[in-house]
Amino acid sequence: MADFGHIAIVAAFVVACYAAIVGPLSAHLRAPDLLQSARNGVYAVALLLTLASATLMAAFVTHDFSIKYVAEHSSRDMPASLVAAAFYSGQQGSLLYWAWTLSLFSAIVMLQNRRTARDFMGYLIGTLMVVAGFFGLILGFVASPFEKTLIVPAEGLGLNPLLYDSGMLYHPPMLLAGYMSWTIPFAFAVAALASRRLDAEWIRATRRYALVAWAILGVGNLLGAWWAYRVLGWGGYWGWDPVENSAFMPFLVGTAFIHSIMIQERRGMLKVWNMALVMVAFYLCIFGTFVVRSGVISSVHSFAQSSIGPYFLVFLSAAVIGSLALLWYRLPYLRSDNQLDSMLSREASFLMNNLLFVGLVFAIFWGTIFPLVSEAVQGTKITVGPPFFNQVAGPIMIGLLVLMGIAPLMPWRKASPDALLRSFVVPLGAALVTATGLLLFAPNGATAIASLTACAFVTATIAQEFWRGSVARGQATGEALPRAFGSLVRRNNRRYGGYVVHLGVVLMAAAITASSMYQLERTARLRPGEALEIGGYRLTYNGLRERQEPGVRVVEAQLAVQSGNQLLGAVTPDKRFHRNFERQPSTQVAIRTTPFEDLYVVLAGWDPDGSASFIVFVNPLVVWLWAGGVIALLGTFVAMWPAPRPRAVTAPAPSPAFAVGRA
Amino acid sequence: MHATTARPALAAPATGRRLKLLIASGSVLLGVAYLMLTAFQTTTVYYLTVGELLDRGAAAHGQQVRVAGDVVRGTVEREDAGLGVRFLVHDGSGQVPVYYRGGPVPDIFGDEVQVVVEGKYTAEGTFVANTLLAKCPSKFEADGTAEA
């Protein structure tokens, strides 16, 4: 079985190399036969990597411990879902997952772009297959998931208890797929540059794939935060760890891109800038994959020092140099069609948004690699922790929030100050009321007040946009308001989907502000019968209970929760001792969620006399962080929904040279 | 890498507009730079090995630093039902007693685990930590979240 998987990977590597050469060659020689061959190569790579992945999955499911990777990451008594998830729990498997999903996405792109210009496709295939080939090289010859054990053990080591969580089922595959999927927009950018097909068509296609990649990466990040919040027991969901930062940076660059791309679509401006953003997002994704895996930056996520680091560094350098050189040579093709007419315009406000996003990424990047730089320059390692990132990111994010309210109300080209002022009367009023209310009732620092005020401002602008749009449509068509609202969103799905995403982001921003600035924390050691009080709650400790689950011994503390005289229920935080890992318990946080706040109870430890210690947090509004994420995702779906077909008469004639398929 | 690409292709015909744009973009970037500089001044901490910490001796007292090392086997003592923990941390160059209290102790913390502690070295010779991070033993690679 191991041999079969290994051969499939090596074959995928060989075919990817073939397609990587033949694709661009077909464009160069204008040879349709060669292009077809390269296309078939993409399908073959997808098939071969699917076989390899299926083989590894089968090895996990059948507990084939003759494969080292399986023996080191699973055991017979693990739940089936986690056995499957163990597939990507280590280095080799996660890289195979990366390569496999890339091959599938590449095949889908081939199917969706059957009518796209041939030379463009040749370079597109070339780029995709260079990346796939690189992963094939690593998986086939450097870090093979199919390495065999010398002596087949009777039982596997099992998964680290830290990963025994449903978060394991969602976060790693989503995040890795998010990293991977930025390869597609990058390949479109390279192909457009190489084939000089830099018209509006590539932008339309790239935007769609970039939105998909952006959504996957965003969900991956948020799932990581959700997992950390539920299991790590420090009351938070984001620690500015280098690995978190590495996943966040491409997401931010991607966010800048999906905004500035609108400027190019509409006004033919920022062409070089957009190219650069797509490229940087891709570099950061490779950098992120590298950081998780190399241990080069000291992080709690980085585990073994691994041999693949240098390969990633070489690949990343080659990608950066190659694509930037290509961009340099194509600069004459990327002249702006228009110029900025006014600072009071949507173009200008989007430009500011982009500068803030890129500035934020720059700051996070520096903070992340600072220990490396200071060691190289000064010989001493100096680090920055969460305070640095909070200090820098807080004001920038508030600035971004404010722009999120302003930019959509700005007209293209040039705004008349009067009309603009009228648009902002209601939102400014809402902001004023919020700020006053916060100053009177919850004065917890300028940052919190500024942030929540900005949230109110943006919410008001979004509500006003929906209201004005619906009323205007109702008047124009005679539709009743709810119906007008529906057709408004349906007909302008990109715009109003975007507003829904913004609404989700506002909720998340409010949740982040409230839960970090208004958090309460208490630690206490309690004997049975004793109670602690926090934020209006009274928690009475009623002793420990021990029970046995398959392969796991659970020690749980029973606490009754009261508010005033009213009994709200019980919470039972626990610690789980997994067989083989008796000295590494996994702590399960008990969280009692209401729309207003989370009561977050951690069992820190206990003494033989039955007393136990607890760390308790009250985290306001956290549930809106997750809800905001769901709303933002729904908004993304609305924005991506194919627009209603324009009537045949008004449809623009498809460009004969470059017709993007049913993307 | 970002700085070199951060040059949007914009050229306004009227110098006035161009100037305005430059001023606006410049002030945004200066603002970001200012935030970074002030944050660097107030939040950087030295990342030392145990040996480097001991070498600094009294000079390191009262200064917020971060120290990496391994927990010495058999030295972990918990107090107050696990609310506080004392242990020795060592690397090739020496060892130092650490006291940590008030926050969660990571699940993977224990004998011979690689830890990173942040806090202050006191005149009594104990390192009083306010942050305790533990890394997975190297045989477990994982890509889940694992900070303390």
Interface residues (C-beta under 8 A of the other chain):
Chain A: E72 Y88 S89 G90 Q91 S94 L157 N160 P161 L162 L163 D165 G167 M168 H171 P172 L175 L176 G224 W227 A228 V231 L232 G233 W234 G239 D241 V243 E244 M269 L270 K271 V272 W273 A276 M279 V280 Y283 V292 S298 V300 H301 S302 F303 A304 Q305 S306 V320 L324 L334 R335 S336 Q339 L340 D341 S342 M343 A348 L351 M352 N354 L355 L356 V358 G359 L360 V361 F362 A363 F365 W366 F370 P371 T380 K381 I382 T383 V384 G385 P387 F388 Q391 V392 P395 I396 T523 R525 K575 R583 Q584 P585 S586 T587 V602 A604 G605 W606 D607 S611 A612 S613 I615
Chain B: M1 H2 A3 T5 A6 R7 P8 A9 L10 A11 A12 P13 R17 K20 L21 A24 S25 V28 L29 G31 V32 L35 M36 T38 A39 F40 T42 T43 T44 V45 Y46 Y47 L48 R66 A68 R78 D80 A81 G82 L83 G102 G103 P104 V105 P106 D107 I108 G110 D111 V116 E118 T131 L133 A134 K135 C136 S138 K139 F140 E141 A142 D143 G144 T145 A146 E147 A148
